[in-house]
């Protein structure tokens, strides 16, 4: 699906923007509301609630483990793009918690925040799949 005429700078710029938007959507909407849709980020929310610690850190560790398993299956190019997106995604999550700590939802409208979270997740996932990449975690299964 990846446009072969697109240069590497353009490819990775698009992946970077998608990863940043996805990370901020998770950090601002999903984590403070304790939304757990499933997937790695949802599992990370549950783990942070059970054991303490940062959902961001749990997300990073799980993503790296899954990417190590998937590397030989997906091939070098797809795995490298997915690894890049996972690193940017996890890095932005880690930085965000120190730059702008959020301990409660930003509005008193959880349904609105749920809608924003789902919309941003869907758009970013579509971008990653179009670019033959994933944000890691359970998206890797979709690529396989």
Protein Blocks (a to p, Z undefined) as FASTA:
>chain_A
ZZfkbcfklmmmmmmmmmmmmmmmmmmmmmmnopaebjjklmmmmmmmmngpjfklmmmm
mmmmmmmmmmmmnomklmmmmmmmmmmmmmmmmmmmmmmccfbdfbfcfklmmmmmmmmm
mmmmmmmmmnopaeejjllmmmZZ
